[in-house]
Amino acid sequence: APVAATFLGATFVGAMFARSFKELTFVTVGVSVLLTTYAFVPAIFTNVTPVALVSPLTLVVFDLQGEAVSAGEVFFSTAPMAVGAALLFGLGLGVYREEDMFSQKPVTRKFLDALAVRLSAVPVGGAVGGGLLDRDRLRALGSVAFLPACTIPFVFVAELLAVAVLFALPVTVSIPVLLVTIAFIEEVAKSVGLYAGFERGVFERT
């Protein structure tokens, strides 16, 4: 169910972002390949490493082998994808408006629009001497913190998938590559919301 929900959510986002049926076909194929890789590659190492539990299919393998599965393992396997599916539907709703649906904007620009619509401009001054307790300011800062928080399930999934993929490499190679990959994933996740805000004029450039 989490894999199917994530596929539907990603397909919905692709349908909102695509400018033509050809582009939609490309996006759909890309989503299918990515999710298939995520579902099957970790499950190959079911009896080798606990990291295999990142894939819900690992639970199916355990069931076929007659092994017991704890509630924590079920949560670990299904929660990230379930939350990610909900966030993907929310991202698609961000461009569910006329100026984006009927425009010929590139996919990257629509992606930035979907993020920027969730942001609020941070006021320069507060209600009382520019204080931090101003309600509008708190709401704006909350929206800035909300977007990076929403990337946590995707960061979690991407990092665990990287661990599963690099598991078979020698330690001298896998550790440095893994550290660089994790750092790259986290920095992109933290900065993409702010980048969208500056690119779409929500935040003033200084």
N, C-alpha and C positions, 0 to 999 in steps of 0.2 A: 504493500500500500504506500509506504513513503516514497519508494522509487517511482511508482506510477504518478503520485501526486506531484513529485518534483518534475517529472517529464511533462505533465500537463501545465504546470506553472511556467517552466522554461519555454514550452511551445507557445503559451499565451504571450509571454514577453517577446518572443521572436515574431509573432504575428503582429504585435503592436509596433515593433521596430522596423520590420521589413517594408521596403518601398515597392516591391513587386513579387510576383509568385516565384520568380527565379531566386530572388534573394531569400525568400521565405524557405524555399527548398534547401538552400545552402545552410541556413541557420538551423533548420530542423534536423538535417543530417549531422551537423556538428554537435547539436545537443544529444542526439541518439548515440553517437560515438563516445562522447564524454561520459554520459551516464552509464553506458554499457561497460566502459573501462572501469569506472568507479565501482560498479556492482560486481564485476567478475574477477578483476585482477586481485584484490585483497582476499577474495574467497579461495583463491588457489592455495594460499598459505594458511588455511584453516588450522591444520595440525602442526604448524611451524611456529607461529607467533601470535600473541593476543591482539596485535594490531589488525589482524584480519577481521575483527569484530566491527571495524568501521563500515563494512559492507553488510546490509541486511541479509544478503544471500548466505552469509556465513551461518546465520541462525538456521536457515533451511538445511545446510550441510550438517550442522549439529543434530538437527531433528532426524535426518535420514540415517545418521550414525547411531541414533538412540541415546545421545548424550543429553544430560540435563542442562538447561540454560537458566541462569538467574535473572531476576527482574532488572538488576543493574546492567547486565549485558544486553538485554533487550532495549533498555533505555539508551545505552551507549550507541547501539546500532541504528536505532530508528529516530531518536530525537533530533539530531542535526538535520537530517533530510526533511523531516516533518516541518520543522521551523523554517528551513530554507524554502520549502514549497510555499508556505504562507507568505514569506517575504517576496518571493518571485511574483506571486499574484498581486501583492501590493505595489511592486515596482511597475508591473504592467498597467495597473490602474493610474499610475502617475502620468502616463502619456495617453490615457483614454479621454482625449479631448480633441476638438476639431482642429486646432492649430498644429497638432502633431500627427493626428491620424491621416489627414488629407494633405500633408506636405511631403516634399521630396527631400527631407533632411537625411543626411547619412545616419547610419545606425549609431555611431558614436555620439552625434549631437542629440539624438533622441534619448540616448542613455543618460546624458548629462541633464537633459530637461526633466527626465523622470526623477533624478536625484534632487535637482534644484527646487522642484515644486514642493518638496518637503521642508525646505529651509525658510527661515525668516531672517530678515535683515537685523543685525545687531545695532541698536540705537547708540549713538555716540555719547549722549548724556542720559541720565536717569531722571525720574520724576522729582527727586529731591537731591539736587546737587550732583546728579550723575551717579547716584548710589547703585550698588550692585543689587539692591533689593527691589528695584523697579520691576514691575510685573512683565512689561514688554521685553525688557532686557533678559529676564530669566527665561521667558518663553523662547526667545531667539537663541540663547545659549543652550537651552535644552534641545532644540532642533539640531544644533551643531553636534551635540554629543550623541543624539539619537541615531544619526546615520552610521557613524563608525560602530556603534553598538549592534546595529542590524547586520553588519558584515561578519559578526563573530561566528555564526554557524557556517558560513561559507569559508572563512579562514580555517576553522577547525577541520572541516571536511578536506580542504585543499592540502593542509599540512599533513593530515593523517594519510591521505592518498600519496603524497610525496614520500612519506616514510615507507609505505607499502611498496611503492615502485622501486625505491632505492635500496630496499632491504637486501636484495640479492648481490649488490655490489660489495667489493672489499671495503673494510672499515676505513682504510686510509683514503679512499675515494668518496665513500658515501657520506661521512661526517662533514667534511668541508662543503660538499655540494648541498647537503641537507641544510646546513646553517645558512648558506647564502640564499637558498630557495625560500626558507621560512622567513628570513629577514625581508626579502623582496615582497612576499605575499602580505606580510603585516604592514609594511610601509605603504604599499598601494592601497590596502584596505583603509588605513587611517587617513590618507590624504585625498582619496577620490571624491569624498563629499565636499571638502573645502575647495578642491579644484572646480567642481561643478558650480559652487556658489560664486566663485570669482569669475568664471567664464560666462555665467548667465546674469551677471550684474547684481546678484543678491547682496554680495559683500562689496564694499568700496575698496578699491586698490589704494594702497598708501605708498 
